[in-house]
């Protein structure tokens, strides 16, 4: 089917409307789609945006029209869980009293967050409410309306990991004396090839928070179920683990660990710790 372009001058801009001829008859009415706008120019120098299935683009100095790509949006079960918790917290925040909101805002003034560049940044009472209650809920508790008394959480010790075709086992070298309120969160990336040197930002949870134990933990089934088993072509996994206080929602700093299928994955120098303590 033939496409026609109708150029109209309006409000200091040109609007480009795509009309598609029906049945190839010039006198038949055309269907109008979403408009693309561009700055006035005889050659349409600044054309941009999409209309129907057409996108105006520019690459390496050349301007062209191409078919619009819509991509494929998928949501994992883990992502749905996280979104569901934050939606719940956003709604419950609106039900707090003025005094409770004020208390969260006051506590937030003594807490720090992270900007998109990784620098320390101030957070709001809502941010703190969501941050702490997210982990309380993830650990099986109920959101708290009043700010908890923060006690701080130390980072976990180093860990030994056994990774081969038959097993994926995780063992902390040592654990705190009192672990009643602590939970261990283990995150890991999907398997990567030898050429990937850093994919810690791809690590995500593959199971609910674990109880803190000194015993060896078998995590293969849970990991493989989400990410698939590592192989000779993709033997590397980038791990991140930390403690969470299930009562206050506080999170420790991250510990980073890179492991490889069949390699010796002994405890590492803790100077490689990641940030993120809350």
C-alpha positions as CSV (number, residue, x, y, z in Angstrom):
1,X,0.0,0.0,0.0
2,X,1.2,3.5,-0.9
3,X,2.1,6.0,1.8
4,X,1.5,9.7,1.4
5,X,2.9,12.6,3.4
6,X,0.8,15.7,4.1
7,X,2.8,18.7,5.4
8,X,0.9,21.3,7.4
9,X,2.3,24.5,9.0
10,X,0.9,24.9,12.5
11,X,2.0,26.7,15.7
12,X,5.5,27.4,14.4
13,X,6.1,23.7,13.6
14,X,5.4,21.4,10.7
15,X,3.4,18.3,11.5
16,X,4.1,15.3,9.4
17,X,1.0,13.1,9.1
18,X,1.2,9.7,7.5
19,X,-1.8,8.9,5.3
20,X,-2.2,5.4,3.9
21,X,-4.2,5.0,0.8
22,X,-7.0,2.5,1.0
23,X,-7.4,0.1,-2.0
24,X,-5.0,2.3,-4.0
25,X,-7.8,4.8,-4.9
26,X,-6.7,8.4,-4.7
27,X,-10.2,9.7,-4.0
28,X,-10.7,7.3,-1.0
29,X,-10.4,8.8,2.5
30,X,-7.0,8.2,4.2
31,X,-6.5,7.0,7.7
32,X,-4.6,9.4,10.0
33,X,-2.0,8.2,12.5
34,X,0.1,9.7,15.3
35,X,2.1,12.7,14.1
36,X,5.8,13.3,13.9
37,X,7.1,16.9,14.4
38,X,10.1,18.6,13.0
39,X,11.6,22.1,12.8
40,X,10.8,24.1,9.6
41,X,13.2,23.3,6.8
42,X,12.8,22.7,3.1
43,X,14.9,19.6,3.5
44,X,13.2,18.5,6.7
45,X,16.6,18.7,8.5
46,X,15.2,18.0,12.0
47,X,12.6,15.4,11.4
48,X,12.2,13.1,14.4
49,X,9.8,10.8,16.1
50,X,7.4,8.0,15.0
51,X,4.1,7.8,13.3
52,X,2.3,4.5,13.0
53,X,5.0,2.1,11.8
54,X,7.5,4.7,10.5
55,X,10.3,6.4,12.5
56,X,12.4,9.3,11.3
57,X,16.0,8.7,12.3
58,X,19.5,10.1,11.7
59,X,22.8,8.1,11.8
60,X,26.3,9.2,10.7
61,X,25.0,12.4,9.1
62,X,22.3,10.6,7.1
63,X,18.6,11.0,7.6
64,X,16.2,8.3,6.7
65,X,12.8,6.8,7.5
66,X,12.7,3.2,8.8
67,X,10.1,0.8,10.1
68,X,9.4,1.4,13.7
69,X,10.7,-1.2,16.2
70,X,8.5,-2.0,19.1
71,X,10.6,-4.6,20.9
72,X,9.3,-7.2,23.2
73,X,8.4,-6.4,26.8
74,X,8.7,-9.3,29.2
75,X,8.4,-9.3,33.0
76,X,9.9,-12.1,35.1
77,X,8.3,-13.4,38.3
78,X,11.0,-11.8,40.4
79,X,10.3,-8.4,38.7
80,X,6.6,-8.7,39.3
81,X,7.2,-9.4,43.0
82,X,9.4,-6.4,43.4
83,X,6.9,-4.1,41.5
84,X,4.1,-5.5,43.6
85,X,5.8,-4.7,46.9
86,X,6.6,-1.1,45.8
87,X,3.1,-0.6,44.6
88,X,1.8,-1.8,48.0
89,X,4.2,0.5,49.8
90,X,3.2,3.5,47.7
91,X,-0.4,3.0,48.6
92,X,0.2,2.4,52.3
93,X,2.3,5.5,52.5
94,X,-0.8,7.5,51.6
95,X,-2.6,6.0,54.6
96,X,0.0,7.2,57.2
97,X,-0.9,9.9,59.6
98,X,0.7,13.3,59.4
99,X,2.8,12.5,62.5
100,X,4.1,9.2,61.0
101,X,5.0,10.9,57.8
102,X,6.9,13.6,59.7
103,X,8.7,10.9,61.7
104,X,9.9,9.2,58.5
105,X,11.0,12.6,57.0
106,X,13.0,13.4,60.2
107,X,14.7,10.0,60.2
108,X,15.5,10.4,56.4
109,X,17.6,13.5,57.2
110,X,20.2,11.3,58.9
111,X,20.3,8.7,56.2
112,X,22.0,8.7,52.8
113,X,21.1,7.3,49.5
114,X,23.0,7.0,46.2
115,X,22.6,9.2,43.1
116,X,22.7,7.7,39.6
117,X,26.4,8.5,39.6
118,X,27.0,6.6,42.8
119,X,27.5,9.7,45.0
120,X,25.9,10.1,48.3
121,X,22.5,11.9,48.1
122,X,19.7,12.9,50.4
123,X,16.6,10.8,50.5
124,X,13.0,11.6,51.4
125,X,10.9,10.0,54.1
126,X,9.0,8.1,51.4
127,X,12.3,6.8,50.0
128,X,13.3,5.5,53.4
129,X,9.9,4.1,54.1
130,X,10.0,2.1,50.9
131,X,13.6,1.1,51.3
132,X,13.3,-0.4,54.8
133,X,9.8,-1.9,54.4
134,X,10.8,-3.5,51.1
135,X,13.3,-5.8,52.9
136,X,11.0,-6.3,55.9
137,X,8.3,-7.7,53.5
138,X,10.9,-9.7,51.4
139,X,12.0,-11.3,54.7
140,X,8.4,-12.4,55.4
141,X,7.3,-9.5,57.7
142,X,4.7,-6.8,57.5
143,X,5.4,-3.2,56.6
144,X,5.8,-0.9,59.6
145,X,4.0,2.4,59.8
146,X,6.4,4.0,62.3
147,X,10.1,4.3,61.7
148,X,12.1,1.5,63.4
149,X,15.1,2.1,65.7
150,X,18.1,1.6,63.4
151,X,20.9,-0.5,64.7
152,X,23.2,-1.0,61.7
153,X,24.1,-4.2,59.9
154,X,27.7,-5.4,59.4
155,X,28.6,-7.0,56.1
156,X,28.9,-10.8,55.9
157,X,32.3,-12.6,56.0
158,X,34.0,-14.0,53.0
159,X,32.5,-17.2,51.4
160,X,33.7,-20.4,49.8
161,X,31.7,-21.4,46.6
162,X,31.8,-24.9,45.0
163,X,30.6,-24.7,41.4
164,X,30.7,-27.6,39.1
165,X,28.3,-29.5,36.8
166,X,26.7,-31.3,39.8
167,X,26.7,-28.7,42.5
168,X,26.6,-25.0,43.4
169,X,27.3,-24.7,47.1
170,X,27.8,-21.6,49.2
171,X,29.5,-21.5,52.6
172,X,30.2,-18.4,54.8
173,X,33.6,-18.6,56.5
174,X,32.0,-17.2,59.7
175,X,28.7,-15.8,60.9
176,X,27.8,-13.3,63.7
177,X,27.1,-14.6,67.2
178,X,23.5,-13.3,67.1
179,X,21.7,-14.1,63.8
180,X,18.1,-14.1,65.1
181,X,17.0,-11.1,63.0
182,X,19.5,-11.5,60.1
183,X,18.7,-12.9,56.7
184,X,21.2,-13.6,53.9
185,X,20.4,-12.3,50.4
186,X,22.4,-13.9,47.6
187,X,22.2,-12.4,44.1
188,X,23.9,-13.7,41.0
189,X,24.2,-13.0,37.3
190,X,23.3,-15.4,34.5
191,X,26.3,-17.4,33.3
192,X,28.8,-15.4,31.2
193,X,31.6,-16.3,28.9
194,X,35.3,-15.9,29.7
195,X,35.5,-12.6,27.9
196,X,33.2,-10.9,30.4
197,X,35.3,-9.3,33.2
198,X,32.6,-7.5,35.2
199,X,28.8,-8.2,35.4
200,X,28.1,-7.6,39.0
201,X,25.4,-5.1,38.0
202,X,23.6,-8.0,36.4
203,X,23.3,-9.9,39.6
204,X,19.8,-10.4,40.9
205,X,18.1,-12.5,43.6
206,X,17.2,-16.0,42.5
207,X,15.6,-17.1,45.8
208,X,14.0,-15.6,48.9
209,X,16.3,-14.4,51.7
210,X,18.1,-17.3,53.5
211,X,18.4,-17.9,57.2
212,X,22.0,-17.3,58.3
213,X,23.7,-20.6,59.0
214,X,27.3,-21.8,59.3
215,X,26.5,-24.9,57.3
216,X,27.0,-25.3,53.5
217,X,24.0,-24.1,51.5
218,X,23.0,-25.9,48.3
219,X,21.8,-23.2,45.9
220,X,22.1,-25.0,42.6
221,X,18.4,-25.8,42.0
222,X,17.2,-22.3,42.8
223,X,19.9,-20.7,40.7
224,X,19.5,-23.1,37.7
225,X,15.7,-22.6,37.8
226,X,16.1,-18.9,37.1
227,X,19.3,-18.5,35.2
228,X,20.1,-21.9,33.7
229,X,23.2,-23.9,34.5
230,X,26.7,-22.6,33.7
231,X,28.6,-24.4,30.9
232,X,32.0,-24.6,29.3
233,X,31.1,-21.8,27.0
234,X,29.5,-19.7,29.7
235,X,31.3,-20.7,33.0
236,X,31.5,-17.4,34.9
237,X,29.0,-16.1,37.5
238,X,29.1,-12.8,39.2
239,X,27.7,-12.9,42.7
240,X,26.7,-10.3,45.3
241,X,25.6,-11.1,48.8
242,X,24.6,-9.1,51.9
243,X,22.8,-9.3,55.2
244,X,19.4,-7.7,55.9
245,X,17.8,-7.1,59.3
246,X,14.4,-8.6,59.0
247,X,13.0,-6.4,61.8
248,X,14.3,-3.0,60.8
249,X,14.8,-3.5,57.0
250,X,18.4,-2.3,57.2
251,X,20.9,-3.7,54.6
252,X,24.6,-4.3,55.0
253,X,27.3,-3.4,52.4
254,X,27.5,-5.8,49.5
255,X,30.2,-8.5,49.2
256,X,31.2,-9.2,45.6
257,X,32.4,-12.6,44.4
258,X,33.3,-13.9,40.9
259,X,33.1,-17.6,40.5
260,X,33.9,-19.9,37.6
261,X,32.7,-23.4,36.7
262,X,35.3,-26.0,37.9
263,X,37.7,-23.4,39.3
264,X,38.9,-22.9,42.8
265,X,36.5,-20.4,44.3
266,X,38.1,-19.8,47.7
267,X,37.4,-16.8,50.0
268,X,38.7,-13.6,48.6
269,X,40.3,-10.5,50.0
270,X,37.5,-8.5,51.6
271,X,38.9,-5.3,50.2
272,X,36.8,-6.2,47.1
273,X,33.6,-5.5,49.0
274,X,31.0,-3.6,47.1
275,X,29.0,-0.6,48.4
276,X,25.4,-0.3,49.2
277,X,25.1,-0.4,52.9
278,X,21.9,1.1,54.1
